[in-house]
Amino acid sequence: MRPYIDISHATHGRVKDYAEAHDLDLDAAYEEVLSAGLDELE
């Protein structure tokens, strides 16, 4: 499910594509993508 924040439809679509490619539900895909992005920032 798309989080309750302002995310562009293009970004949401990319996360949805990631979820489908990795056999994840949207919640798990958002968690992986956000965790990976936060790791890159540290």
Short mmCIF file of the C-alpha atoms (twelve columns), coordinates in Angstrom:
data_MODEL
# 
_entry.id   MODEL 
# 
loop_
_atom_site.group_PDB 
_atom_site.id 
_atom_site.type_symbol 
_atom_site.label_atom_id 
_atom_site.label_alt_id 
_atom_site.label_comp_id 
_atom_site.label_asym_id 
_atom_site.label_seq_id 
_atom_site.Cartn_x 
_atom_site.Cartn_y 
_atom_site.Cartn_z 
_atom_site.pdbx_PDB_model_num 
ATOM 1  C CA . MET A 1  0.000  0.000   0.000   1 
ATOM 2  C CA . ARG A 2  1.253  3.462   -0.844  1 
ATOM 3  C CA . PRO A 3  2.228  5.365   2.319   1 
ATOM 4  C CA . TYR A 4  0.228  8.426   3.336   1 
ATOM 5  C CA . ILE A 5  2.788  10.874  2.006   1 
ATOM 6  C CA . ASP A 6  3.022  12.756  -1.248  1 
ATOM 7  C CA . ILE A 7  4.822  10.389  -3.615  1 
ATOM 8  C CA . SER A 8  4.611  10.880  -7.346  1 
ATOM 9  C CA . HIS A 9  2.787  8.275   -9.363  1 
ATOM 10 C CA . ALA A 10 6.015  7.622   -11.270 1 
ATOM 11 C CA . THR A 11 7.899  6.775   -8.062  1 
ATOM 12 C CA . HIS A 12 5.051  4.628   -6.798  1 
ATOM 13 C CA . GLY A 13 5.036  2.833   -10.144 1 
ATOM 14 C CA . ARG A 14 8.742  2.076   -9.822  1 
ATOM 15 C CA . VAL A 15 8.204  0.594   -6.347  1 
ATOM 16 C CA . LYS A 16 5.261  -1.415  -7.667  1 
ATOM 17 C CA . ASP A 17 7.444  -2.745  -10.517 1 
ATOM 18 C CA . TYR A 18 10.147 -3.628  -7.968  1 
ATOM 19 C CA . ALA A 19 7.581  -5.482  -5.874  1 
ATOM 20 C CA . GLU A 20 6.367  -7.495  -8.849  1 
ATOM 21 C CA . ALA A 21 9.900  -8.317  -10.007 1 
ATOM 22 C CA . HIS A 22 10.878 -9.567  -6.542  1 
ATOM 23 C CA . ASP A 23 7.587  -11.283 -5.653  1 
ATOM 24 C CA . LEU A 24 6.860  -8.865  -2.777  1 
ATOM 25 C CA . ASP A 25 3.739  -7.126  -1.608  1 
ATOM 26 C CA . LEU A 26 3.833  -3.330  -1.747  1 
ATOM 27 C CA . ASP A 27 4.447  -2.936  1.989   1 
ATOM 28 C CA . ALA A 28 7.523  -5.155  1.832   1 
ATOM 29 C CA . ALA A 29 8.759  -3.438  -1.332  1 
ATOM 30 C CA . TYR A 30 8.457  0.035   0.224   1 
ATOM 31 C CA . GLU A 31 10.273 -1.198  3.323   1 
ATOM 32 C CA . GLU A 32 13.153 -2.641  1.256   1 
ATOM 33 C CA . VAL A 33 13.457 0.405   -0.984  1 
ATOM 34 C CA . LEU A 34 13.367 2.867   1.914   1 
ATOM 35 C CA . SER A 35 15.823 0.833   3.984   1 
ATOM 36 C CA . ALA A 36 18.243 0.573   1.068   1 
ATOM 37 C CA . GLY A 37 17.980 4.310   0.421   1 
ATOM 38 C CA . LEU A 38 18.548 5.152   4.071   1 
ATOM 39 C CA . ASP A 39 21.586 2.859   4.175   1 
ATOM 40 C CA . GLU A 40 23.015 4.772   1.202   1 
ATOM 41 C CA . LEU A 41 22.587 8.065   3.045   1 
ATOM 42 C CA . GLU A 42 24.587 6.937   6.082   1 
# 
